Amino acid sequence: MTIFHTDIIILAAGASTRLGQPKQLLPWQGTTLLRHAVETALAVATNPVVITGANAEHLATAVDAGRAKIVYNPDWQEGIASSIRCGLQALLNRTPEPDQVIFMVCDQPFVTPELLLELINERQNTGKSIVASAYDGTLGIPALFDRTMFPQLLELQGDTGAKQLIKNNLDDTATVLFPQGNIDIDTLGEYEGLIEKVKR
């Protein structure tokens, strides 16, 4: 059985305008959302790539540079597509090139190493080019794309993320259930509500 080389890209370039402070640095389970995402990624892959944009200096100091590769996306204001392209290009420039890539964000606090392994196993079992997380009646990230999808990922523009690519390739997409995938943090109210819920 072929064992595929999996890399992970954490998209963390957004400005968190609705929150009013960098959401990546919000406290979460004794660390920050960004560090939590990096630790989760490190459980299944070595040297994940973290894409920064807004607040890049603060984020760079918040991550152990020896354990993750920090890549600054100068075009971050274009939208999420630019960060996807930037992260993938960074991986294609290093050796060995990835066979497949998982994209994740740091404001889905319930992503676990088990979920990431499930994406990898589903790819192994089904041979599909995409494995997406299923939640709230939609398919999204964390999502895995094999190398046949890299050209399409590199063509994404504007605020079009992985969701559009998944939608365009449903026949070649497998899914894993991630019921808590719809919990993300865009506002202070959402964050405070989440902390309260976890306390209970």
MOKATA-V892840 format. One record per residue. N is the residue number from 1. PHI is phi as a letter, one per 30 degrees, with the letter a starting at -180 (NA if undefined). PSI is psi in radians with two decimals (* if undefined). Layout:
# MOKATA-V892840
N:PHI:PSI ; N:PHI:PSI
This chain:
# MOKATA-V892840
1:NA:2.31 ; 2:d:2.29 ; 3:c:2.11 ; 4:d:2.48 ; 5:d:2.03 ; 6:c:2.28 ; 7:c:2.79 ; 8:b:2.35 ; 9:c:2.18 ; 10:c:2.04 ; 11:d:1.97 ; 12:b:0.62 ; 13:c:-0.16 ; 14:d:2.78 ; 15:c:-0.10 ; 16:h:0.77 ; 17:d:-0.64 ; 18:d:-0.39 ; 19:d:-0.58 ; 20:i:0.03 ; 21:a:2.80 ; 22:d:1.96 ; 23:d:-0.46 ; 24:e:-0.45 ; 25:c:0.13 ; 26:d:2.44 ; 27:d:2.41 ; 28:a:2.06 ; 29:h:0.88 ; 30:i:0.06 ; 31:b:-2.60 ; 32:c:2.88 ; 33:e:-0.70 ; 34:d:-0.83 ; 35:d:-0.66 ; 36:d:-0.76 ; 37:d:-0.73 ; 38:d:-0.79 ; 39:d:-0.70 ; 40:d:-0.79 ; 41:d:-0.71 ; 42:d:-0.36 ; 43:d:-0.36 ; 44:b:-0.19 ; 45:b:2.71 ; 46:c:2.54 ; 47:h:1.03 ; 48:d:2.73 ; 49:c:2.24 ; 50:c:2.11 ; 51:c:2.09 ; 52:c:2.86 ; 53:a:-1.60 ; 54:d:2.54 ; 55:h:0.56 ; 56:e:-0.71 ; 57:d:-0.80 ; 58:d:-0.74 ; 59:d:-0.68 ; 60:d:-0.64 ; 61:d:-0.25 ; 62:d:-0.08 ; 63:b:2.44 ; 64:d:1.89 ; 65:d:-0.38 ; 66:d:-0.28 ; 67:c:-0.31 ; 68:b:2.62 ; 69:c:2.08 ; 70:c:2.18 ; 71:b:2.16 ; 72:d:2.26 ; 73:c:1.82 ; 74:d:-0.32 ; 75:c:0.39 ; 76:e:-0.51 ; 77:d:-0.26 ; 78:d:-0.54 ; 79:k:-3.09 ; 80:d:-0.50 ; 81:e:-0.68 ; 82:d:-0.60 ; 83:d:-0.62 ; 84:d:-0.83 ; 85:d:-0.78 ; 86:d:-0.78 ; 87:d:-0.76 ; 88:d:-0.73 ; 89:d:-0.68 ; 90:d:-0.68 ; 91:d:-0.66 ; 92:d:-0.33 ; 93:d:-0.10 ; 94:c:2.88 ; 95:c:2.41 ; 96:d:2.66 ; 97:d:2.58 ; 98:d:2.59 ; 99:d:-0.49 ; 100:a:2.71 ; 101:b:2.39 ; 102:c:2.26 ; 103:c:2.31 ; 104:b:2.91 ; 105:b:2.93 ; 106:c:-0.03 ; 107:c:0.32 ; 108:c:1.53 ; 109:d:-0.22 ; 110:c:0.20 ; 111:d:2.33 ; 112:b:2.82 ; 113:e:-0.61 ; 114:d:-0.71 ; 115:d:-0.77 ; 116:d:-0.69 ; 117:d:-0.59 ; 118:d:-0.71 ; 119:e:-0.80 ; 120:d:-0.76 ; 121:d:-0.66 ; 122:d:-0.66 ; 123:d:-0.78 ; 124:d:-0.73 ; 125:d:-0.61 ; 126:c:-0.42 ; 127:i:0.14 ; 128:d:2.64 ; 129:d:-0.40 ; 130:b:2.43 ; 131:b:2.06 ; 132:c:2.75 ; 133:d:2.40 ; 134:c:2.15 ; 135:a:2.54 ; 136:h:0.65 ; 137:i:0.26 ; 138:b:2.97 ; 139:c:2.36 ; 140:a:-2.71 ; 141:c:2.78 ; 142:e:2.40 ; 143:b:2.56 ; 144:c:2.39 ; 145:b:2.28 ; 146:d:3.03 ; 147:d:-0.38 ; 148:d:-0.34 ; 149:c:-0.12 ; 150:e:-0.75 ; 151:e:-0.70 ; 152:d:-0.63 ; 153:d:-0.68 ; 154:d:-0.20 ; 155:c:-0.10 ; 156:d:2.50 ; 157:b:2.66 ; 158:i:-2.41 ; 159:c:0.45 ; 160:d:2.03 ; 161:c:-2.73 ; 162:d:-0.47 ; 163:e:-0.75 ; 164:d:-0.70 ; 165:d:-0.70 ; 166:d:-0.82 ; 167:e:-0.64 ; 168:d:-0.22 ; 169:b:0.73 ; 170:e:-0.61 ; 171:d:-0.41 ; 172:c:0.43 ; 173:c:2.22 ; 174:c:2.84 ; 175:b:2.67 ; 176:b:2.55 ; 177:d:2.32 ; 178:b:1.30 ; 179:e:-0.54 ; 180:d:0.17 ; 181:d:-0.36 ; 182:d:-0.09 ; 183:d:1.87 ; 184:b:3.05 ; 185:b:1.96 ; 186:c:-0.42 ; 187:b:2.84 ; 188:d:-0.65 ; 189:d:-0.75 ; 190:d:-0.71 ; 191:d:-0.82 ; 192:d:-0.70 ; 193:d:-0.70 ; 194:d:-0.79 ; 195:d:-0.75 ; 196:d:-0.78 ; 197:d:-0.77 ; 198:d:-0.67 ; 199:d:-0.69 ; 200:d:*
